Amino acid sequence: MDRIALILVIVGALNWLLVGLFSFDLVATIFGGQQSFLSRIVYSLVGLAGIYSMSLLFRDRSRSQQ
């Protein structure tokens, strides 16, 4: 689950980088605009992955290294 969340967070970060530098929304381009159903699902999954990833900050490091 951690890897999936990390992948989605990276996708979101790269998408925001493209938006910031070039005003290009890759997710909207691939899935048909910001208001399309598929784009909204991707944006929601990225957001949920970001929330889930916050738990990584509070985990016991010795437990996560096993």
mmCIF file of the N, C-alpha and C atoms, coordinates in Angstrom:
data_MODEL
# 
_entry.id   MODEL 
# 
loop_
_atom_site.group_PDB 
_atom_site.id 
_atom_site.type_symbol 
_atom_site.label_atom_id 
_atom_site.label_alt_id 
_atom_site.label_comp_id 
_atom_site.label_asym_id 
_atom_site.label_entity_id 
_atom_site.label_seq_id 
_atom_site.pdbx_PDB_ins_code 
_atom_site.Cartn_x 
_atom_site.Cartn_y 
_atom_site.Cartn_z 
_atom_site.occupancy 
_atom_site.B_iso_or_equiv 
_atom_site.pdbx_formal_charge 
_atom_site.auth_seq_id 
_atom_site.auth_comp_id 
_atom_site.auth_asym_id 
_atom_site.auth_atom_id 
_atom_site.pdbx_PDB_model_num 
ATOM 1   N N  . MET A 1 1  ? 0.825   -1.196 0.000   1.00 0.00 ? 1  MET A N  1 
ATOM 2   C CA . MET A 1 1  ? 0.000   0.000  0.000   1.00 0.00 ? 1  MET A CA 1 
ATOM 3   C C  . MET A 1 1  ? 0.874   1.266  0.000   1.00 0.00 ? 1  MET A C  1 
ATOM 4   N N  . ASP A 1 2  ? 2.001   1.206  0.723   1.00 0.00 ? 2  ASP A N  1 
ATOM 5   C CA . ASP A 1 2  ? 2.888   2.363  0.778   1.00 0.00 ? 2  ASP A CA 1 
ATOM 6   C C  . ASP A 1 2  ? 3.426   2.717  -0.605  1.00 0.00 ? 2  ASP A C  1 
ATOM 7   N N  . ARG A 1 3  ? 3.803   1.711  -1.375  1.00 0.00 ? 3  ARG A N  1 
ATOM 8   C CA . ARG A 1 3  ? 4.353   1.970  -2.717  1.00 0.00 ? 3  ARG A CA 1 
ATOM 9   C C  . ARG A 1 3  ? 3.317   2.564  -3.657  1.00 0.00 ? 3  ARG A C  1 
ATOM 10  N N  . ILE A 1 4  ? 2.097   2.066  -3.586  1.00 0.00 ? 4  ILE A N  1 
ATOM 11  C CA . ILE A 1 4  ? 1.030   2.608  -4.436  1.00 0.00 ? 4  ILE A CA 1 
ATOM 12  C C  . ILE A 1 4  ? 0.786   4.068  -4.082  1.00 0.00 ? 4  ILE A C  1 
ATOM 13  N N  . ALA A 1 5  ? 0.721   4.352  -2.779  1.00 0.00 ? 5  ALA A N  1 
ATOM 14  C CA . ALA A 1 5  ? 0.517   5.734  -2.347  1.00 0.00 ? 5  ALA A CA 1 
ATOM 15  C C  . ALA A 1 5  ? 1.677   6.613  -2.810  1.00 0.00 ? 5  ALA A C  1 
ATOM 16  N N  . LEU A 1 6  ? 2.893   6.114  -2.685  1.00 0.00 ? 6  LEU A N  1 
ATOM 17  C CA . LEU A 1 6  ? 4.058   6.887  -3.112  1.00 0.00 ? 6  LEU A CA 1 
ATOM 18  C C  . LEU A 1 6  ? 4.029   7.166  -4.612  1.00 0.00 ? 6  LEU A C  1 
ATOM 19  N N  . ILE A 1 7  ? 3.658   6.182  -5.400  1.00 0.00 ? 7  ILE A N  1 
ATOM 20  C CA . ILE A 1 7  ? 3.569   6.360  -6.855  1.00 0.00 ? 7  ILE A CA 1 
ATOM 21  C C  . ILE A 1 7  ? 2.533   7.439  -7.191  1.00 0.00 ? 7  ILE A C  1 
ATOM 22  N N  . LEU A 1 8  ? 1.385   7.380  -6.532  1.00 0.00 ? 8  LEU A N  1 
ATOM 23  C CA . LEU A 1 8  ? 0.341   8.374  -6.797  1.00 0.00 ? 8  LEU A CA 1 
ATOM 24  C C  . LEU A 1 8  ? 0.772   9.770  -6.359  1.00 0.00 ? 8  LEU A C  1 
ATOM 25  N N  . VAL A 1 9  ? 1.477   9.861  -5.243  1.00 0.00 ? 9  VAL A N  1 
ATOM 26  C CA . VAL A 1 9  ? 1.971   11.160 -4.789  1.00 0.00 ? 9  VAL A CA 1 
ATOM 27  C C  . VAL A 1 9  ? 2.995   11.712 -5.790  1.00 0.00 ? 9  VAL A C  1 
ATOM 28  N N  . ILE A 1 10 ? 3.848   10.852 -6.320  1.00 0.00 ? 10 ILE A N  1 
ATOM 29  C CA . ILE A 1 10 ? 4.825   11.282 -7.323  1.00 0.00 ? 10 ILE A CA 1 
ATOM 30  C C  . ILE A 1 10 ? 4.123   11.747 -8.595  1.00 0.00 ? 10 ILE A C  1 
ATOM 31  N N  . VAL A 1 11 ? 3.102   11.022 -9.029  1.00 0.00 ? 11 VAL A N  1 
ATOM 32  C CA . VAL A 1 11 ? 2.321   11.441 -10.206 1.00 0.00 ? 11 VAL A CA 1 
ATOM 33  C C  . VAL A 1 11 ? 1.721   12.822 -9.965  1.00 0.00 ? 11 VAL A C  1 
ATOM 34  N N  . GLY A 1 12 ? 1.161   13.014 -8.781  1.00 0.00 ? 12 GLY A N  1 
ATOM 35  C CA . GLY A 1 12 ? 0.588   14.321 -8.449  1.00 0.00 ? 12 GLY A CA 1 
ATOM 36  C C  . GLY A 1 12 ? 1.629   15.424 -8.431  1.00 0.00 ? 12 GLY A C  1 
ATOM 37  N N  . ALA A 1 13 ? 2.791   15.123 -7.854  1.00 0.00 ? 13 ALA A N  1 
ATOM 38  C CA . ALA A 1 13 ? 3.860   16.122 -7.794  1.00 0.00 ? 13 ALA A CA 1 
ATOM 39  C C  . ALA A 1 13 ? 4.351   16.484 -9.199  1.00 0.00 ? 13 ALA A C  1 
ATOM 40  N N  . LEU A 1 14 ? 4.532   15.487 -10.044 1.00 0.00 ? 14 LEU A N  1 
ATOM 41  C CA . LEU A 1 14 ? 4.970   15.763 -11.421 1.00 0.00 ? 14 LEU A CA 1 
ATOM 42  C C  . LEU A 1 14 ? 3.916   16.552 -12.182 1.00 0.00 ? 14 LEU A C  1 
ATOM 43  N N  . ASN A 1 15 ? 2.657   16.230 -11.955 1.00 0.00 ? 15 ASN A N  1 
ATOM 44  C CA . ASN A 1 15 ? 1.585   16.965 -12.613 1.00 0.00 ? 15 ASN A CA 1 
ATOM 45  C C  . ASN A 1 15 ? 1.602   18.432 -12.182 1.00 0.00 ? 15 ASN A C  1 
ATOM 46  N N  . TRP A 1 16 ? 1.782   18.679 -10.874 1.00 0.00 ? 16 TRP A N  1 
ATOM 47  C CA . TRP A 1 16 ? 1.834   20.058 -10.391 1.00 0.00 ? 16 TRP A CA 1 
ATOM 48  C C  . TRP A 1 16 ? 3.073   20.785 -10.909 1.00 0.00 ? 16 TRP A C  1 
ATOM 49  N N  . LEU A 1 17 ? 4.175   20.070 -11.059 1.00 0.00 ? 17 LEU A N  1 
ATOM 50  C CA . LEU A 1 17 ? 5.370   20.674 -11.646 1.00 0.00 ? 17 LEU A CA 1 
ATOM 51  C C  . LEU A 1 17 ? 5.088   21.151 -13.067 1.00 0.00 ? 17 LEU A C  1 
ATOM 52  N N  . LEU A 1 18 ? 4.432   20.302 -13.848 1.00 0.00 ? 18 LEU A N  1 
ATOM 53  C CA . LEU A 1 18 ? 4.085   20.673 -15.219 1.00 0.00 ? 18 LEU A CA 1 
ATOM 54  C C  . LEU A 1 18 ? 3.110   21.849 -15.254 1.00 0.00 ? 18 LEU A C  1 
ATOM 55  N N  . VAL A 1 19 ? 2.151   21.857 -14.333 1.00 0.00 ? 19 VAL A N  1 
ATOM 56  C CA . VAL A 1 19 ? 1.203   22.975 -14.262 1.00 0.00 ? 19 VAL A CA 1 
ATOM 57  C C  . VAL A 1 19 ? 1.945   24.258 -13.905 1.00 0.00 ? 19 VAL A C  1 
ATOM 58  N N  . GLY A 1 20 ? 2.844   24.172 -12.932 1.00 0.00 ? 20 GLY A N  1 
ATOM 59  C CA . GLY A 1 20 ? 3.567   25.354 -12.493 1.00 0.00 ? 20 GLY A CA 1 
ATOM 60  C C  . GLY A 1 20 ? 4.525   25.910 -13.526 1.00 0.00 ? 20 GLY A C  1 
ATOM 61  N N  . LEU A 1 21 ? 5.222   25.036 -14.222 1.00 0.00 ? 21 LEU A N  1 
ATOM 62  C CA . LEU A 1 21 ? 6.220   25.502 -15.176 1.00 0.00 ? 21 LEU A CA 1 
ATOM 63  C C  . LEU A 1 21 ? 5.646   25.831 -16.551 1.00 0.00 ? 21 LEU A C  1 
ATOM 64  N N  . PHE A 1 22 ? 4.689   25.029 -16.996 1.00 0.00 ? 22 PHE A N  1 
ATOM 65  C CA . PHE A 1 22 ? 4.228   25.137 -18.377 1.00 0.00 ? 22 PHE A CA 1 
ATOM 66  C C  . PHE A 1 22 ? 2.715   25.322 -18.535 1.00 0.00 ? 22 PHE A C  1 
ATOM 67  N N  . SER A 1 23 ? 1.993   25.446 -17.430 1.00 0.00 ? 23 SER A N  1 
ATOM 68  C CA . SER A 1 23 ? 0.520   25.522 -17.461 1.00 0.00 ? 23 SER A CA 1 
ATOM 69  C C  . SER A 1 23 ? -0.063  24.339 -18.242 1.00 0.00 ? 23 SER A C  1 
ATOM 70  N N  . PHE A 1 24 ? 0.531   23.165 -18.035 1.00 0.00 ? 24 PHE A N  1 
ATOM 71  C CA . PHE A 1 24 ? 0.105   21.948 -18.738 1.00 0.00 ? 24 PHE A CA 1 
ATOM 72  C C  . PHE A 1 24 ? -0.328  20.908 -17.717 1.00 0.00 ? 24 PHE A C  1 
ATOM 73  N N  . ASP A 1 25 ? -1.599  20.547 -17.746 1.00 0.00 ? 25 ASP A N  1 
ATOM 74  C CA . ASP A 1 25 ? -2.157  19.559 -16.819 1.00 0.00 ? 25 ASP A CA 1 
ATOM 75  C C  . ASP A 1 25 ? -2.178  18.204 -17.519 1.00 0.00 ? 25 ASP A C  1 
ATOM 76  N N  . LEU A 1 26 ? -1.195  17.371 -17.208 1.00 0.00 ? 26 LEU A N  1 
ATOM 77  C CA . LEU A 1 26 ? -1.049  16.066 -17.867 1.00 0.00 ? 26 LEU A CA 1 
ATOM 78  C C  . LEU A 1 26 ? -2.239  15.157 -17.587 1.00 0.00 ? 26 LEU A C  1 
ATOM 79  N N  . VAL A 1 27 ? -2.714  15.130 -16.351 1.00 0.00 ? 27 VAL A N  1 
ATOM 80  C CA . VAL A 1 27 ? -3.854  14.268 -15.997 1.00 0.00 ? 27 VAL A CA 1 
ATOM 81  C C  . VAL A 1 27 ? -5.086  14.663 -16.807 1.00 0.00 ? 27 VAL A C  1 
ATOM 82  N N  . ALA A 1 28 ? -5.357  15.957 -16.880 1.00 0.00 ? 28 ALA A N  1 
ATOM 83  C CA . ALA A 1 28 ? -6.514  16.425 -17.659 1.00 0.00 ? 28 ALA A CA 1 
ATOM 84  C C  . ALA A 1 28 ? -6.346  16.106 -19.134 1.00 0.00 ? 28 ALA A C  1 
ATOM 85  N N  . THR A 1 29 ? -5.131  16.210 -19.634 1.00 0.00 ? 29 THR A N  1 
ATOM 86  C CA . THR A 1 29 ? -4.877  15.909 -21.044 1.00 0.00 ? 29 THR A CA 1 
ATOM 87  C C  . THR A 1 29 ? -5.104  14.432 -21.337 1.00 0.00 ? 29 THR A C  1 
ATOM 88  N N  . ILE A 1 30 ? -4.616  13.574 -20.477 1.00 0.00 ? 30 ILE A N  1 
ATOM 89  C CA . ILE A 1 30 ? -4.746  12.127 -20.700 1.00 0.00 ? 30 ILE A CA 1 
ATOM 90  C C  . ILE A 1 30 ? -6.182  11.657 -20.524 1.00 0.00 ? 30 ILE A C  1 
ATOM 91  N N  . PHE A 1 31 ? -6.861  12.170 -19.498 1.00 0.00 ? 31 PHE A N  1 
ATOM 92  C CA . PHE A 1 31 ? -8.186  11.635 -19.153 1.00 0.00 ? 31 PHE A CA 1 
ATOM 93  C C  . PHE A 1 31 ? -9.340  12.530 -19.557 1.00 0.00 ? 31 PHE A C  1 
ATOM 94  N N  . GLY A 1 32 ? -9.094  13.545 -20.363 1.00 0.00 ? 32 GLY A N  1 
ATOM 95  C CA . GLY A 1 32 ? -10.202 14.285 -20.965 1.00 0.00 ? 32 GLY A CA 1 
ATOM 96  C C  . GLY A 1 32 ? -10.698 15.496 -20.213 1.00 0.00 ? 32 GLY A C  1 
ATOM 97  N N  . GLY A 1 33 ? -9.829  16.319 -19.706 1.00 0.00 ? 33 GLY A N  1 
ATOM 98  C CA . GLY A 1 33 ? -10.244 17.563 -19.060 1.00 0.00 ? 33 GLY A CA 1 
ATOM 99  C C  . GLY A 1 33 ? -10.406 17.412 -17.562 1.00 0.00 ? 33 GLY A C  1 
ATOM 100 N N  . GLN A 1 34 ? -10.357 18.561 -16.883 1.00 0.00 ? 34 GLN A N  1 
ATOM 101 C CA . GLN A 1 34 ? -10.408 18.545 -15.424 1.00 0.00 ? 34 GLN A CA 1 
ATOM 102 C C  . GLN A 1 34 ? -11.756 18.093 -14.881 1.00 0.00 ? 34 GLN A C  1 
ATOM 103 N N  . GLN A 1 35 ? -12.792 18.262 -15.652 1.00 0.00 ? 35 GLN A N  1 
ATOM 104 C CA . GLN A 1 35 ? -14.117 17.916 -15.156 1.00 0.00 ? 35 GLN A CA 1 
ATOM 105 C C  . GLN A 1 35 ? -14.582 16.526 -15.589 1.00 0.00 ? 35 GLN A C  1 
ATOM 106 N N  . SER A 1 36 ? -13.738 15.790 -16.291 1.00 0.00 ? 36 SER A N  1 
ATOM 107 C CA . SER A 1 36 ? -14.149 14.452 -16.707 1.00 0.00 ? 36 SER A CA 1 
ATOM 108 C C  . SER A 1 36 ? -14.149 13.519 -15.501 1.00 0.00 ? 36 SER A C  1 
ATOM 109 N N  . PHE A 1 37 ? -14.930 12.496 -15.597 1.00 0.00 ? 37 PHE A N  1 
ATOM 110 C CA . PHE A 1 37 ? -15.077 11.534 -14.508 1.00 0.00 ? 37 PHE A CA 1 
ATOM 111 C C  . PHE A 1 37 ? -13.745 10.861 -14.196 1.00 0.00 ? 37 PHE A C  1 
ATOM 112 N N  . LEU A 1 38 ? -13.009 10.448 -15.220 1.00 0.00 ? 38 LEU A N  1 
ATOM 113 C CA . LEU A 1 38 ? -11.734 9.765  -15.002 1.00 0.00 ? 38 LEU A CA 1 
ATOM 114 C C  . LEU A 1 38 ? -10.691 10.693 -14.373 1.00 0.00 ? 38 LEU A C  1 
ATOM 115 N N  . SER A 1 39 ? -10.643 11.939 -14.816 1.00 0.00 ? 39 SER A N  1 
ATOM 116 C CA . SER A 1 39 ? -9.708  12.893 -14.223 1.00 0.00 ? 39 SER A CA 1 
ATOM 117 C C  . SER A 1 39 ? -10.025 13.119 -12.752 1.00 0.00 ? 39 SER A C  1 
ATOM 118 N N  . ARG A 1 40 ? -11.290 13.232 -12.432 1.00 0.00 ? 40 ARG A N  1 
ATOM 119 C CA . ARG A 1 40 ? -11.683 13.442 -11.036 1.00 0.00 ? 40 ARG A CA 1 
ATOM 120 C C  . ARG A 1 40 ? -11.311 12.249 -10.180 1.00 0.00 ? 40 ARG A C  1 
ATOM 121 N N  . ILE A 1 41 ? -11.406 11.047 -10.729 1.00 0.00 ? 41 ILE A N  1 
ATOM 122 C CA . ILE A 1 41 ? -10.986 9.855  -9.991  1.00 0.00 ? 41 ILE A CA 1 
ATOM 123 C C  . ILE A 1 41 ? -9.484  9.905  -9.726  1.00 0.00 ? 41 ILE A C  1 
ATOM 124 N N  . VAL A 1 42 ? -8.702  10.232 -10.761 1.00 0.00 ? 42 VAL A N  1 
ATOM 125 C CA . VAL A 1 42 ? -7.245  10.306 -10.594 1.00 0.00 ? 42 VAL A CA 1 
ATOM 126 C C  . VAL A 1 42 ? -6.886  11.373 -9.570  1.00 0.00 ? 42 VAL A C  1 
ATOM 127 N N  . TYR A 1 43 ? -7.481  12.560 -9.671  1.00 0.00 ? 43 TYR A N  1 
ATOM 128 C CA . TYR A 1 43 ? -7.200  13.622 -8.706  1.00 0.00 ? 43 TYR A CA 1 
ATOM 129 C C  . TYR A 1 43 ? -7.570  13.171 -7.287  1.00 0.00 ? 43 TYR A C  1 
ATOM 130 N N  . SER A 1 44 ? -8.687  12.488 -7.140  1.00 0.00 ? 44 SER A N  1 
ATOM 131 C CA . SER A 1 44 ? -9.116  12.008 -5.826  1.00 0.00 ? 44 SER A CA 1 
ATOM 132 C C  . SER A 1 44 ? -8.154  10.962 -5.273  1.00 0.00 ? 44 SER A C  1 
ATOM 133 N N  . LEU A 1 45 ? -7.713  10.036 -6.124  1.00 0.00 ? 45 LEU A N  1 
ATOM 134 C CA . LEU A 1 45 ? -6.764  9.017  -5.676  1.00 0.00 ? 45 LEU A CA 1 
ATOM 135 C C  . LEU A 1 45 ? -5.432  9.642  -5.259  1.00 0.00 ? 45 LEU A C  1 
ATOM 136 N N  . VAL A 1 46 ? -4.981  10.633 -6.011  1.00 0.00 ? 46 VAL A N  1 
ATOM 137 C CA . VAL A 1 46 ? -3.735  11.327 -5.652  1.00 0.00 ? 46 VAL A CA 1 
ATOM 138 C C  . VAL A 1 46 ? -3.901  12.027 -4.304  1.00 0.00 ? 46 VAL A C  1 
ATOM 139 N N  . GLY A 1 47 ? -5.021  12.675 -4.100  1.00 0.00 ? 47 GLY A N  1 
ATOM 140 C CA . GLY A 1 47 ? -5.281  13.344 -2.823  1.00 0.00 ? 47 GLY A CA 1 
ATOM 141 C C  . GLY A 1 47 ? -5.340  12.371 -1.660  1.00 0.00 ? 47 GLY A C  1 
ATOM 142 N N  . LEU A 1 48 ? -6.025  11.255 -1.852  1.00 0.00 ? 48 LEU A N  1 
ATOM 143 C CA . LEU A 1 48 ? -6.099  10.231 -0.799  1.00 0.00 ? 48 LEU A CA 1 
ATOM 144 C C  . LEU A 1 48 ? -4.722  9.640  -0.514  1.00 0.00 ? 48 LEU A C  1 
ATOM 145 N N  . ALA A 1 49 ? -3.930  9.456  -1.564  1.00 0.00 ? 49 ALA A N  1 
ATOM 146 C CA . ALA A 1 49 ? -2.570  8.943  -1.380  1.00 0.00 ? 49 ALA A CA 1 
ATOM 147 C C  . ALA A 1 49 ? -1.726  9.928  -0.579  1.00 0.00 ? 49 ALA A C  1 
ATOM 148 N N  . GLY A 1 50 ? -1.918  11.209 -0.826  1.00 0.00 ? 50 GLY A N  1 
ATOM 149 C CA . GLY A 1 50 ? -1.201  12.224 -0.055  1.00 0.00 ? 50 GLY A CA 1 
ATOM 150 C C  . GLY A 1 50 ? -1.582  12.193 1.413   1.00 0.00 ? 50 GLY A C  1 
ATOM 151 N N  . ILE A 1 51 ? -2.861  12.045 1.684   1.00 0.00 ? 51 ILE A N  1 
ATOM 152 C CA . ILE A 1 51 ? -3.317  11.947 3.075   1.00 0.00 ? 51 ILE A CA 1 
ATOM 153 C C  . ILE A 1 51 ? -2.759  10.691 3.730   1.00 0.00 ? 51 ILE A C  1 
ATOM 154 N N  . TYR A 1 52 ? -2.821  9.576  3.024   1.00 0.00 ? 52 TYR A N  1 
ATOM 155 C CA . TYR A 1 52 ? -2.272  8.327  3.549   1.00 0.00 ? 52 TYR A CA 1 
ATOM 156 C C  . TYR A 1 52 ? -0.769  8.458  3.802   1.00 0.00 ? 52 TYR A C  1 
ATOM 157 N N  . SER A 1 53 ? -0.072  9.135  2.906   1.00 0.00 ? 53 SER A N  1 
ATOM 158 C CA . SER A 1 53 ? 1.381   9.281  3.027   1.00 0.00 ? 53 SER A CA 1 
ATOM 159 C C  . SER A 1 53 ? 1.788   10.103 4.239   1.00 0.00 ? 53 SER A C  1 
ATOM 160 N N  . MET A 1 54 ? 0.897   10.928 4.740   1.00 0.00 ? 54 MET A N  1 
ATOM 161 C CA . MET A 1 54 ? 1.209   11.669 5.962   1.00 0.00 ? 54 MET A CA 1 
ATOM 162 C C  . MET A 1 54 ? 1.466   10.727 7.130   1.00 0.00 ? 54 MET A C  1 
ATOM 163 N N  . SER A 1 55 ? 0.854   9.546  7.091   1.00 0.00 ? 55 SER A N  1 
ATOM 164 C CA . SER A 1 55 ? 1.081   8.581  8.163   1.00 0.00 ? 55 SER A CA 1 
ATOM 165 C C  . SER A 1 55 ? 2.532   8.114  8.208   1.00 0.00 ? 55 SER A C  1 
ATOM 166 N N  . LEU A 1 56 ? 3.234   8.207  7.077   1.00 0.00 ? 56 LEU A N  1 
ATOM 167 C CA . LEU A 1 56 ? 4.645   7.810  7.039   1.00 0.00 ? 56 LEU A CA 1 
ATOM 168 C C  . LEU A 1 56 ? 5.496   8.692  7.947   1.00 0.00 ? 56 LEU A C  1 
ATOM 169 N N  . LEU A 1 57 ? 5.063   9.920  8.165   1.00 0.00 ? 57 LEU A N  1 
ATOM 170 C CA . LEU A 1 57 ? 5.806   10.826 9.036   1.00 0.00 ? 57 LEU A CA 1 
ATOM 171 C C  . LEU A 1 57 ? 5.792   10.368 10.493  1.00 0.00 ? 57 LEU A C  1 
ATOM 172 N N  . PHE A 1 58 ? 4.757   9.654  10.878  1.00 0.00 ? 58 PHE A N  1 
ATOM 173 C CA . PHE A 1 58 ? 4.561   9.323  12.280  1.00 0.00 ? 58 PHE A CA 1 
ATOM 174 C C  . PHE A 1 58 ? 4.822   7.861  12.604  1.00 0.00 ? 58 PHE A C  1 
ATOM 175 N N  . ARG A 1 59 ? 5.271   7.094  11.647  1.00 0.00 ? 59 ARG A N  1 
ATOM 176 C CA . ARG A 1 59 ? 5.549   5.684  11.880  1.00 0.00 ? 59 ARG A CA 1 
ATOM 177 C C  . ARG A 1 59 ? 6.861   5.510  12.620  1.00 0.00 ? 59 ARG A C  1 
ATOM 178 N N  . ASP A 1 60 ? 6.926   4.429  13.368  1.00 0.00 ? 60 ASP A N  1 
ATOM 179 C CA . ASP A 1 60 ? 8.177   4.057  14.051  1.00 0.00 ? 60 ASP A CA 1 
ATOM 180 C C  . ASP A 1 60 ? 9.148   3.586  12.992  1.00 0.00 ? 60 ASP A C  1 
ATOM 181 N N  . ARG A 1 61 ? 10.307  4.214  12.908  1.00 0.00 ? 61 ARG A N  1 
ATOM 182 C CA . ARG A 1 61 ? 11.281  3.903  11.860  1.00 0.00 ? 61 ARG A CA 1 
ATOM 183 C C  . ARG A 1 61 ? 11.783  2.473  11.959  1.00 0.00 ? 61 ARG A C  1 
ATOM 184 N N  . SER A 1 62 ? 11.960  1.952  13.150  1.00 0.00 ? 62 SER A N  1 
ATOM 185 C CA . SER A 1 62 ? 12.485  0.588  13.281  1.00 0.00 ? 62 SER A CA 1 
ATOM 186 C C  . SER A 1 62 ? 11.472  -0.432 12.771  1.00 0.00 ? 62 SER A C  1 
ATOM 187 N N  . ARG A 1 63 ? 10.199  -0.159 12.956  1.00 0.00 ? 63 ARG A N  1 
ATOM 188 C CA . ARG A 1 63 ? 9.155   -1.077 12.484  1.00 0.00 ? 63 ARG A CA 1 
ATOM 189 C C  . ARG A 1 63 ? 9.057   -1.051 10.962  1.00 0.00 ? 63 ARG A C  1 
ATOM 190 N N  . SER A 1 64 ? 9.201   0.127  10.346  1.00 0.00 ? 64 SER A N  1 
ATOM 191 C CA . SER A 1 64 ? 9.048   0.236  8.892   1.00 0.00 ? 64 SER A CA 1 
ATOM 192 C C  . SER A 1 64 ? 10.242  -0.311 8.129   1.00 0.00 ? 64 SER A C  1 
ATOM 193 N N  . GLN A 1 65 ? 11.390  -0.499 8.784   1.00 0.00 ? 65 GLN A N  1 
ATOM 194 C CA . GLN A 1 65 ? 12.590  -1.005 8.117   1.00 0.00 ? 65 GLN A CA 1 
ATOM 195 C C  . GLN A 1 65 ? 12.607  -2.535 8.056   1.00 0.00 ? 65 GLN A C  1 
ATOM 196 N N  . GLN A 1 66 ? 11.730  -3.187 8.736   1.00 0.00 ? 66 GLN A N  1 
ATOM 197 C CA . GLN A 1 66 ? 11.728  -4.655 8.756   1.00 0.00 ? 66 GLN A CA 1 
ATOM 198 C C  . GLN A 1 66 ? 11.148  -5.228 7.491   1.00 0.00 ? 66 GLN A C  1 
# 
